[in-house]
Amino acid sequence: MTWIWSVPNPDIEAASGDLSALFRGQTIASPGVLESGKPDDDATLLARESIQNSWDSAIDRSKRSGVTRPEMGLKFIFSELTGDTKNALVDSLELAELKKRERNAGGWREIGLARETALSSVGNSKRPLKTLTVTETGTGGMYGPWEGAKSRMFFALLTIGYTIKSDGSGGSYGYGKAGLISSTATRTVIAYSCFKEEENDPGVTRRLLGVNYWKPHKISKTDFTGFGRFGAPTGENTCKPFENEEADRQAQLLGLVKRSANNEEEIGTTFLIIEPTVEPKQLVRAIERNWWPALTDNDGFEVSVIDYSNQELLPSPKERPELKAFIAAYELAKGREPDNNETERMFFLESNSLEGRGQRKYPTGRLGLVANPEGWSWPTEDDDATNHCSLIALVRGPRMVTEYSIPVRPAPYIRGTFIADSEIRTPGDFTIDDLLRQTEPPLHNKWQVSKTEQGIDPDAPGVAGAVHKRIKARVTSFREALRPPAPEKGRYRFQELEDIWAELTGSKQRGDRPPPPPPGPPREISHRILKAEAIPSENSLDVELVSEVSFDLTDAIDANETPAQITIEYRYVANEQGNVDSTGPGLLITPPDGFHVDPKDPTTFFGNVQRNDERTFKIRSNPYDADWQAKLIVTASHPITPGGVNNA
């Protein structure tokens, strides 16, 4: 048996074997506090893409068998092979041939290997050969006949974006291999799969196929695409997977455990990676960072890592300090009652009107928010090295974190988790979860909002935009509720700094402080802000302020009633880019009985305030972009009449 290398054929379509280039330079963002201790990019890509492929297969199996809950077990086993074990794998997989081909093609860079030493252990008895074996249980295996576009193995190993998987899955067929390819220095992946016999594929229940994903290269005068296949030859430059007993024999020669379709526990796929670029502990950290929703649900999603010393490493996201707030928010979004309404909130979010569905609005999902007013919500100077920001984990049906989104940057900081709605309202109907999936790029790392995207549901970008806007609005209102009331003007003075400045300018000697100014008159009218929240606008993706402010008399006035002039304004402070605007969105103010508006100023009202009888104003702003921060300004004094005559 030798490797079969494909050659370009102008009469048929072709692709480069260098599939790892599709994801070269692409990373999963680790913003804010997640920057510290973030896993390597290769580990992250392997954790996200390979696990998602296996989990999709488990979900597919449960649907095909009528089981409500999928169950998947996945083990990543790292090994160092020496002696006879190593020699058996080198001989069976003909790695010496690959080493020779590397040399004849011009070296490791010319064929796209991850590092110069990728094949250096071949023929070197003192250097162990490292492998990574990924073993599934509970999945459906790569079923389907090896003909046309019917084989799951063909899709998984030899295509990119060929078709779209079923609703609620991770994404397009074929991209899952990117995680496997990026994690092997030799760009070599072997797949040994066991599945139930299908009517259109009689007699076959196991297949094994190996693929090299190299750059296009030339040896002598012959061009090659870079795809090399390890399988049963069918022609001069073609082969197909080993099947049944021959697949079992090749698997055992490669050191893989034999599978049987007669045992439900053995249905699934085993992947073999040669010379992994990923370290076990980095992989565990990546699994925790990206799959903690599925892991913490503890309902049939099990993943573990066996390191080179044969020690089992179990992902434990609940023990990671940086993930605890997200997990708490996730539990809120799933329905847990808040322990403290001041620091925990849960919201149901709506879409905007969907044009393709009769302008109806639909629930987009649930948002849990968590704050820590005495900790990371207001970080201390010791945390200056961290680029702090509010973070929301975006989660769909497969329960991988799509992205840690940054809705706003200023303090106080919030953590949260959004769970996309996956309810199917009528048989065969859409789900919000699937609309969001359609907006994801191949790396599945964001919900994009471009309306020019072709080939997806026209409502999908609008749903993605609505989710981001609604989240931003809820985070903004939650942050505003956490802010302490602004100090009265002049309440705080930096006296020591004033003394130093006065001494430098010669205006006075240090310590020669002027007497404090006399206190102002006592406040006779008090006000309380009963409610102030920025909520999503019903008719757009903007937000609106909804507020209530009440007024009463203080003990400083010896009367049970006094005339009052009330002014209520809502002014922009700045947007996320730091732009400042002194105007505001405009207010609709409903005064209490007995108050009338100044005909020349719609923000000012006149009336009487009575003791022990709070007068409440109801306020709603015009819609405005959630990028803007705004401030509610309320003043109460003895009145000046609309005509300008002092009445007090």
For each residue, the residues with C-beta under 8 A, 3 or more apart:
1: 94 230 233
2: 94 97
3: 94 97 98 101 212 228 229 230
4: 228 229 230 231 233 237 238 239
5: 224 225 227 228 229 237
6: 17 224 225 227 228 229 237
7: 222 223 224 225 237
8: 14 216 223 224 225
9: 12 14
10:
11:
12: 9
13:
14: 8 9 225
15: 160 225 227
16: 19 21 215 216 225 226
17: 6 212 213 214 215 216 225 226 227 228
18: 21 112 213 214 215 216 226
19: 16 22 160 177 178 181 213
20: 23 24 112 178 181 182 187 213
21: 16 18 24 112 215
22: 19 160 178 442
23: 20 26 45 178 182 442 443
24: 20 21
25:
26: 23 443
27: 41 44
28: 41 44 45 48 290 443 445
29: 403 404 445
30: 34 35 38 289 404
31: 34 35 387 389 391 404 406
32: 35 386 387 388 389 391 404 406 413
33: 36 322 376 386 388 391
34: 30 31 38 289 322 391 404
35: 30 31 32 38 386 387
36: 33 322 386
37: 285 322
38: 30 34 35 285 289
39: 43 44 47 282 283 285 286 289
40: 43 44 278 279 282 286
41: 27 28 44 45
42: 45 46 182 183 277 278
43: 39 40 46 47 183 278 279 282 283 285 286
44: 27 28 39 40 41 47 48 286 289 290
45: 23 28 41 42 48 49 178 179 182 183
46: 42 43 49 50 179 180 182 183 278 283 286
47: 39 43 44 50 51 179 283 286 287 289 290 291
48: 28 44 45 51 52 179 286 290 400 443 444
49: 45 46 52 53 175 176 177 178 179 180 444
50: 46 47 53 54 134 176 179 180 183 271
51: 47 48 54 55 74 287 291 303 400
52: 48 49 55 56 170 171 176 398 400 444
53: 49 50 56 57 156 170 176 177 179
54: 50 51 57 58 72 74 134 136 139 268 269
55: 51 52 58 59 70 72 170 294 301 398 400
56: 52 53 59 60 165 169 170 176 398
57: 53 54 60 61 72 136 139 140 141 152 268 269
58: 54 55 61 62 70 71 72 136 138 139 140
59: 55 56 62 63 70 168 169 398
60: 56 57 63 64 139 140 166 169
61: 57 58 64 65 67 70 138 139 140 267
62: 58 59 65 66 67 68 69 70 71
63: 59 60 66 166
64: 60 61 140
65: 61 62
66: 62 63
67: 61 62 70
68: 62
69: 62 299 300
70: 55 58 59 61 62 67 138 300
71: 58 62 138 300 301
72: 54 55 57 58 136 137 138 139 300 301 302
73: 136 137 138 302 303
74: 51 54 134 135 136 137 302 303 304
75: 133 134 135 303 304 305 306
76: 132 133 134 280 283 303 304 305 306
77: 132 133 134 135 306
78: 130 131 132 276 280 305 306 307 308
79: 130 131 132 133 308
80: 128 129 130 308
81: 85 86 89 128 129 130 131 255
82: 85 86 128 129
83: 86 87
84: 87 88
85: 81 82 88 89 255
86: 81 82 83 89 90 121 128 129
87: 83 84 90 91
88: 84 85 91 92 253 255
89: 81 85 86 92 93 95 129 131 253 254 255
90: 86 87 93 95 96 122 123 129
91: 87 88 94 96
92: 88 89 250 253 254
93: 89 90 188 190 210 230 254 274
94: 1 2 3 91 97 98 230
95: 89 90 98 99 119 122 129 186 274
96: 90 91 99 100 122 123
97: 2 3 94 100 101
98: 3 94 95 101 102 119 122 186 188 212 228
99: 95 96 102 103 119 122 123
100: 96 97 103 104
101: 3 97 98 104 105 111 219
102: 98 99 105 107 108 111 113 119
103: 99 100 107
104: 100 101 219
105: 101 102 110 111 217 218 219
106: 109 110 111 217
107: 102 103 110 111
108: 102 111 113 115 116 118 119
109: 106 112 113
110: 105 106 107 215 217
111: 101 102 105 106 107 108 187 214 215 217 226
112: 18 20 21 109 187 213 214 215 226
113: 102 108 109 116 118 119 185 186 187 214
114: 118 184 185 186 187 277
115: 108 118 185 277
116: 108 113 120
117: 120 121 185
118: 108 113 114 115 185 186 275
119: 95 98 99 102 108 113 122 186 275
120: 116 117 124 127
121: 86 117 124 127 128 129 130 275
122: 90 95 96 98 99 119 129
123: 90 96 99
124: 120 121 127
125:
126:
127: 120 121 124
128: 80 81 82 86 121
129: 80 81 82 86 89 90 95 121 122 274 275
130: 78 79 80 81 121 274 275 276 308
131: 78 79 81 89 255 272 273 274 275 276
132: 76 77 78 79 183 184 272 273 276 278
133: 75 76 77 79 255 256 270 271 272 273
134: 50 54 74 75 76 77 180 270 271 273
135: 74 75 77 257 268 270 271
136: 54 57 58 72 73 74 139 268 269 270
137: 72 73 74 265 266 267 268
138: 58 61 70 71 72 73 268 300
139: 54 57 58 60 61 72 136 267 268 269
140: 57 58 60 61 64 143 152 195 196 267 268
141: 57 152 193 194 195 196 267 268 269
142: 151 152 153 156 191 193 195 207 269
143: 140 151 152 193 195 196 198 201
144: 150 151 152 153 154 198 200 201
145: 148 150 151 198 200 201 204
146: 151 153 154 207 240 241
147: 150 151
148: 145
149: 154 155 162 163
150: 144 145 147 154 200 201
151: 142 143 144 145 146 147 154 155
152: 57 140 141 142 143 144 155 156 193
153: 142 144 146 156 157 191 193 207 209 241
154: 144 146 149 150 151 157 158 159
155: 149 151 152 158 159 162 163 173 174
156: 53 142 152 153 173 174 176 177 191
157: 153 154 177 189 191 209 211
158: 154 155 174 211 227
159: 154 155 162 173 174
160: 15 19 22 172 174 175
161: 172 173 174 175 442
162: 149 155 159 172 173 174
163: 149 155 172 173
164: 172 173
165: 56 169 170 171 172 173
166: 60 63 169
167: 430 431 433 434 437
168: 59 396 397 398 422 431 433 434 437
169: 56 59 60 165 166 398 437
170: 52 53 55 56 165 176 398 400 437 444
171: 52 165 175 437 440 442 444
172: 160 161 162 163 164 165 175 442
173: 155 156 159 161 162 163 164 165
174: 155 156 158 159 160 161 162 177
175: 49 160 161 171 172 178 442 443
176: 49 50 52 53 56 156 170 179 180
177: 19 49 53 156 157 174 180 181 189 213
178: 19 20 22 23 45 49 175 181 182 442
179: 45 46 47 48 49 50 53 176 182 183
180: 46 49 50 134 176 177 183 184 189 271 273
181: 19 20 177 178 184 187 189 213
182: 20 23 42 45 46 178 179 277
183: 42 43 45 46 50 132 179 180 273 276 277 278
184: 114 132 180 181 187 188 189 273 274 275 276 277
185: 113 114 115 117 118 274 275 276 277
186: 95 98 113 114 118 119 212 274 275
187: 20 111 112 113 114 181 184 212 213 214
188: 93 98 184 210 211 212 213 273 274
189: 157 177 180 181 184 210 211 213 271 272 273
190: 93 208 209 210 211 230 254 271 272 274
191: 142 153 156 157 208 209 210 269 270 271 272
192: 206 207 208 247 250 251 254 256 259 269 270 271 272
193: 141 142 143 152 153 206 207 208 259 268 269 270
194: 141 205 206 259 260 261 266 267 268 269
195: 140 141 142 143 198 205 206 261 267
196: 140 141 143 205 261 267
197: 201 202 203 204 205 261
198: 143 144 145 195 201 202
199: 202
200: 144 145 150
201: 143 144 145 150 197 198 204
202: 197 198 199
203: 197 244
204: 145 197 201 207 243 244
205: 194 195 196 197 244 260 261
206: 192 193 194 195 243 244 247 248 259 261
207: 142 146 153 192 193 204 241 242 243 247
208: 190 191 192 193 231 241 242 246 247 250 251
209: 153 157 190 191 229 230 231 240 241 242
210: 93 188 189 190 191 229 230 231 272
211: 157 158 188 189 190 227 228 229 230
212: 3 17 98 186 187 188 226 227 228 229 230
213: 17 18 19 20 112 177 181 187 188 189 226 227
214: 17 18 111 112 113 187 217 226 227 228
215: 16 17 18 21 110 111 112 226
216: 8 16 17 18 223 224 225 226
217: 105 106 110 111 214 223 224 226
218: 105 221 222 223 224
219: 101 104 105 222 224
220:
221: 218
222: 7 218 219
223: 7 8 216 217 218
224: 5 6 7 8 216 217 218 219
225: 5 6 7 8 14 15 16 17 216
226: 16 17 18 111 112 212 213 214 215 216 217
227: 5 6 15 17 158 211 212 213 214
228: 3 4 5 6 17 98 211 212 214
229: 3 4 5 6 209 210 211 212 239
230: 1 3 4 93 94 190 209 210 211 212 239
231: 4 208 209 210 239 240 241 242
232: 239 240 241 242 243 246
233: 1 4 238 239
234: 238 239 240
235: 238 239
236:
237: 4 5 6 7
238: 4 233 234 235
239: 4 229 230 231 232 233 234 235
240: 146 209 231 232 234 243
241: 146 153 207 208 209 231 232 247
242: 207 208 209 231 232 246 247 249 250
243: 204 206 207 232 240 246 247
244: 203 204 205 206 247 248
245: 248 249
246: 208 232 242 243 249 250
247: 192 206 207 208 241 242 243 244 250 251
248: 206 244 245 251 252 258 259
249: 242 245 246 252 253
250: 92 192 208 242 246 247 253 254
251: 192 208 247 248 254 256 257 258 259 270
252: 248 249 255 256 258
253: 88 89 92 249 250
254: 89 92 93 190 192 250 251 272
255: 81 85 88 89 131 133 252 272
256: 133 192 251 252 270 272
257: 135 251 270
258: 248 251 252
259: 192 193 194 206 248 251 263 266 267 268 270
260: 194 205 263 266
261: 194 195 196 197 205 206 266 267
262: 266
263: 259 260 266 267
264: 267
265: 137
266: 137 194 259 260 261 262 263
267: 61 137 139 140 141 194 195 196 259 261 263 264
268: 54 57 135 136 137 138 139 140 141 193 194 259
269: 54 57 136 139 141 142 191 192 193 194
270: 133 134 135 136 191 192 193 251 256 257 259
271: 50 133 134 135 180 189 190 191 192
272: 131 132 133 189 190 191 192 210 254 255 256
273: 131 132 133 134 180 183 184 188 189 276
274: 93 95 129 130 131 184 185 186 188 190
275: 118 119 121 129 130 131 184 185 186
276: 78 130 131 132 183 184 185 273
277: 42 114 115 182 183 184 185
278: 40 42 43 46 132 183 282 283
279: 40 43 282 283
280: 76 78 283 284 305 306 307 308 313
281: 284 285 307 313
282: 39 40 43 278 279 285 286
283: 39 43 46 47 76 278 279 280 286 287 305
284: 280 281 287 288 305 313 314 315
285: 37 38 39 43 281 282 288 289
286: 39 40 43 44 46 47 48 282 283 289 290
287: 47 51 283 284 290 291 295 303 305 315
288: 284 285 291 292 295 315 316 317 320 323
289: 30 34 38 39 44 47 285 286 292 317 323 401
290: 28 44 47 48 286 287 400 401
291: 47 51 287 288 294 295 301 303 315 317 399 400 401
292: 288 289 295 296 315 317 320 323 326 327 330 401
293: 296 297 330 393 395 399 400 401 417
294: 55 291 297 301 398 399 400
295: 287 288 291 292 298 301 303 315 317
296: 292 293 317 318 327 330
297: 293 294 301 399
298: 295 301
299: 69
300: 69 70 71 72 138
301: 55 71 72 291 294 295 297 298 399
302: 72 73 74
303: 51 73 74 75 76 287 291 295 315
304: 74 75 76 312 313 314 315
305: 75 76 78 280 283 284 287 312 313 314 315
306: 75 76 77 78 280 310 311 312 313
307: 78 280 281 310 311 313
308: 78 79 80 130 280
309:
310: 306 307
311: 306 307
312: 304 305 306
313: 280 281 284 304 305 306 307
314: 284 304 305
315: 284 287 288 291 292 295 303 304 305
316: 288 319 320
317: 288 289 291 292 295 296 320 323 327
318: 296 323 324 327
319: 316
320: 288 292 316 317 323 324
321: 324
322: 33 34 36 37
323: 288 289 292 317 318 320 326 327
324: 318 320 321 327 328
325: 328 329 370 372 376 415
326: 292 323 329 330 391 393 415 416 417
327: 292 296 317 318 323 324 330 331 417
328: 324 325 331 332 344 368 370 415
329: 325 326 332 333 368 369 370 393 415 416 417
330: 292 293 296 326 327 333 334 368 393 395 417 419
331: 327 328 334 336 368
332: 328 329 335 336 338 344 345 346 368 369 370 417
333: 329 330 346 365 366 367 368 417 418 419
334: 330 331 366 368 419
335: 332 346
336: 331 332 346
337:
338: 332 341 343 344 345 346
339: 343 344
340: 343 344
341: 338 344 345
342: 373 481 482
343: 338 339 340 370 371 372 373 482
344: 328 332 338 339 340 341 368 369 370 371
345: 332 338 341 368 369 474 478
346: 332 333 335 336 338 366 367 368 369
347: 366 367 369 474
348: 363 366 367
349: 363 364 365 366 367 418 466 467 470 471 474 536
350: 361 362 363 364 466 470 536
351: 354 361 362 363 364 432 462 463 466 467
352: 361 462 465 466 540 541
353: 359 360 361
354: 351 357 358 359 360 361 362 459 462 463
355: 359 458 459 462
356: 457 458 459
357: 354 360 362 430 459
358: 354
359: 353 354 355
360: 353 354 357
361: 350 351 352 353 354
362: 350 351 354 357 421 432
363: 348 349 350 351 421 423 432
364: 349 350 351 420 421 432 463 466 467 470
365: 333 349 418 419 420 421 432 467
366: 333 334 346 347 348 349 418 419 421
367: 333 346 347 348 349 392 416 417 418 419 470 471 474
368: 328 329 330 331 332 333 334 344 345 346 416 417 418
369: 329 332 344 345 346 347 414 415 416 474 475 478
370: 325 328 329 332 343 344 414 415 416
371: 343 344 377 412 413 414 415 478 482
372: 325 343 375 376 377
373: 342 343 377 378 412 482
374: 377 378
375: 372 378 379
376: 33 325 372 379 383 388 413
377: 371 372 373 374 411 412 413 414 482
378: 373 374 375 411 412 413
379: 375 376 382 383 386 388 411 413
380: 383
381: 384
382: 379
383: 376 379 380 386 388
384: 381
385:
386: 32 33 35 36 379 383
387: 31 32 35
388: 32 33 376 379 383 411 413
389: 31 32 406 408 409 413
390: 406 407 408 409 413 414 415 416 475 479
391: 31 32 33 34 326 404 405 406 413 414 415 416
392: 367 404 405 406 407 414 415 416 417 418 471 475
393: 293 326 329 330 401 403 404 405 416 417 418
394: 401 402 403 404 405 418 420 447 467
395: 293 330 399 400 401 402 417 418 419 420
396: 168 399 400 402 420 422 433 436 437
397: 168 420 422 433
398: 52 55 56 59 168 169 170 294
399: 291 293 294 297 301 395 396
400: 48 51 52 55 170 290 291 293 294 395 396 444
401: 289 290 291 292 293 393 394 395 404
402: 394 395 396 436 440 444 445 446 447
403: 29 393 394 445 446 447
404: 29 30 31 32 34 391 392 393 394 401
405: 391 392 393 394 446 468 471
406: 31 32 389 390 391 392 409
407: 390 392 468 471 472 475 476
408: 389 390 472 475 476 479 576
409: 389 390 406 576
410: 479 629
411: 377 378 379 388
412: 371 373 377 378 479 482 483
413: 32 371 376 377 378 379 388 389 390 391
414: 369 370 371 377 390 391 392 475 478 479
415: 325 326 328 329 369 370 371 390 391 392
416: 326 329 367 368 369 370 390 391 392 393 471 475
417: 293 326 327 329 330 332 333 367 368 392 393 395
418: 333 349 365 366 367 368 392 393 394 395 467 471
419: 330 333 334 365 366 367 395
420: 364 365 394 395 396 397 432 433 436 467
421: 362 363 364 365 366 431 432 433
422: 168 396 397 431 432 433
423: 363 431 432
424: 427 428 429 430 431
425: 429
426: 429
427: 424
428: 424
429: 424 425 426
430: 167 357 424 434 435 457 459
431: 167 168 421 422 423 424 434 435
432: 351 362 363 364 365 420 421 422 423 435 436 463
433: 167 168 396 397 420 421 422 436 437
434: 167 168 430 431 437 438
435: 430 431 432 438 439 457 459 460 463 464
436: 396 402 420 432 433 439 440 447 460 463 464 467
437: 167 168 169 170 171 396 433 434 440
438: 434 435 456 457 460
439: 435 436 447 448 449 453 456 460 461 463 464
440: 171 402 436 437 443 444 445 446 447 448
441: 444 445 446 448
442: 22 23 161 171 172 175 178
443: 23 26 28 48 175 440
444: 48 49 52 170 171 400 402 440 441
445: 28 29 402 403 440 441
446: 402 403 405 440 441
447: 394 402 403 436 439 440 464 467 468
448: 439 440 441 453 461 464
449: 439 461 462 464 465 468
450: 453 461
451: 461 462
452:
453: 439 448 450 456 460 461
454:
455:
456: 438 439 453 460 461
457: 356 430 435 438 460
458: 355 356 461 462
459: 354 355 356 357 430 435 462 463
460: 435 436 438 439 453 456 457 463 464
461: 439 448 449 450 451 453 456 458 464 465
462: 351 352 354 355 449 451 458 459 465 466
463: 351 354 364 432 435 436 439 459 460 466 467
464: 435 436 439 447 448 449 460 461 467 468
465: 352 449 461 462 468 469 541
466: 349 350 351 352 364 462 463 469 470 541
467: 349 351 364 365 394 418 420 436 447 463 464 470 471
468: 405 407 447 449 464 465 471 472
469: 465 466 472 473 536 541 542 543 626
470: 349 350 364 367 466 467 473 474 536 541
471: 349 367 392 405 407 416 418 467 468 474 475
472: 407 408 468 469 475 476 543 626 627
473: 469 470 476 477 534 535 536 543 626
474: 345 347 349 367 369 470 471 477 478 536
475: 369 390 392 407 408 414 416 471 472 478 479
476: 407 408 472 473 479 480 534 543 626 629
477: 473 474 480 481 533 534 535 543
478: 345 369 371 414 474 475 481 482
479: 390 408 410 412 414 475 476 482 483
480: 476 477 483 532 533 534
481: 342 477 478 532 533
482: 342 343 371 373 377 412 478 479
483: 412 479 480
484:
485:
486:
487: 491 492
488: 491
489:
490: 493
491: 487 488
492: 487
493: 490 498
494: 497 498
495: 498 499 513
496: 499 500
497: 494 500 501
498: 493 494 495 501 502
499: 495 496 502 503 510 511 513
500: 496 497 503 504 510
501: 497 498 504 505
502: 498 499 505 507 508 510
503: 499 500 506 508 509 510
504: 500 501
505: 501 502
506: 503
507: 502
508: 502 503 512 513 514
509: 503 512
510: 499 500 502 503
511: 499
512: 508 509
513: 495 499 508
514: 508
515:
516:
517:
518:
519:
520:
521:
522: 554 556
523: 526 554 556
524: 553 554 556 557 562 638
525: 551 552 553 554 557 562 564 609 636 637
526: 523 551 552 553 554 636
527: 549 550 551 552 634 636
528: 549 550 552 614
529: 532 547 548 549 632 634
530: 547 548 549 550 616
531: 546 547 548
532: 480 481 529 545 546 547 632
533: 477 480 481 545 546 547
534: 473 476 477 480 543 544 545 546 626 630
535: 473 477 543 544 546
536: 349 350 469 470 473 474 541 542 543 544
537: 540 541 542 543 544 623
538:
539: 623
540: 352 537 623
541: 352 465 466 469 470 536 537
542: 469 536 537 623 624 625 626
543: 469 472 473 476 477 534 535 536 537 623 624 625 626
544: 534 535 536 537 585 620 621 622 623 624
545: 532 533 534 570 585 587 619 620 621 630 632
546: 531 532 533 534 535 619 620 621
547: 529 530 531 532 533 618 619 620 632
548: 529 530 531 616 617 618 619
549: 527 528 529 530 568 616 617 619 632 634
550: 527 528 530 614 615 616 617
551: 525 526 527 564 566 609 614 615 616 617 636
552: 525 526 527 528 609 611 612 613 614 615
553: 524 525 526 557 559 560 561 562 609 610 611
554: 522 523 524 525 526 557
555:
556: 522 523 524
557: 524 525 553 554 562
558:
559: 553 562 611
560: 553 610 611
561: 553 608 609 610 611
562: 524 525 553 557 559 608 609 638
563: 606 607 608 609 638 639 647 648
564: 525 551 606 607 608 609 636 637 638 639
565: 604 605 606 636 637 638 639 640
566: 551 591 595 604 605 606 607 617 634 635 636
567: 601 603 604 605 633 634 635 636
568: 549 587 589 603 605 617 619 632 633 634
569: 584 587 603 632 633 634
570: 545 584 585 586 587 619 621 630 631 632 633
571: 582 583 584 630 631 633
572: 575 580 581 582 583 584 585 624 628 629 630
573: 580 628 629 630 631
574: 578 579 580 628 629
575: 572 578 579 581 625 627 628 629
576: 408 409 627
577: 627
578: 574 575
579: 574 575
580: 572 573 574
581: 572 575 628
582: 571 572
583: 571 572
584: 569 570 571 572 587 621 630
585: 544 545 570 572 621 622 623 624 628 630
586: 570 621 622
587: 545 568 569 570 584 602 603 619 620 621 622
588: 619 620 621 622
589: 568 597 602 603 605 617 618 619
590: 617 618 619
591: 566 595 596 597 605 607 617
592: 595 607 615 616 617
593:
594: 607 608 615
595: 566 591 592 605 606 607 615 617
596: 591 605 606 607
597: 589 591 601 602 604 605
598: 601 602 604 605 606 642
599: 642
600: 642
601: 567 597 598 604
602: 587 589 597 598
603: 567 568 569 587 589
604: 565 566 567 597 598 601
605: 565 566 567 568 589 591 595 596 597 598 617
606: 563 564 565 566 595 596 598 639 641 642
607: 563 564 566 591 592 594 595 596 615
608: 561 562 563 564 594
609: 525 551 552 553 561 562 563 564 615 636
610: 553 560 561 613 615
611: 552 553 559 560 561
612: 552
613: 552 610
614: 528 550 551 552
615: 550 551 552 592 594 595 607 609 610
616: 530 548 549 550 551 592
617: 548 549 550 551 566 568 589 590 591 592 595 605
618: 547 548 589 590
619: 545 546 547 548 549 568 570 587 588 589 590 632
620: 544 545 546 547 587 588
621: 544 545 546 570 584 585 586 587 588 624 630
622: 544 585 586 587 588
623: 537 539 540 542 543 544 585
624: 542 543 544 572 585 621 628 630
625: 542 543 575 628
626: 469 472 473 476 534 542 543
627: 472 575 576 577
628: 572 573 574 575 581 585 624 625
629: 410 476 572 573 574 575
630: 534 545 570 571 572 573 584 585 621 624
631: 570 571 573
632: 529 532 545 547 549 568 569 570 619
633: 567 568 569 570 571
634: 527 529 549 566 567 568 569
635: 566 567
636: 525 526 527 551 564 565 566 567 609
637: 525 564 565 648
638: 524 562 563 564 565 647 648
639: 563 564 565 606 647 648
640: 565 644 645 646 647 648
641: 606 644 645 646 647
642: 598 599 600 606
643:
644: 640 641
645: 640 641
646: 640 641
647: 563 638 639 640 641
648: 563 637 638 639 640
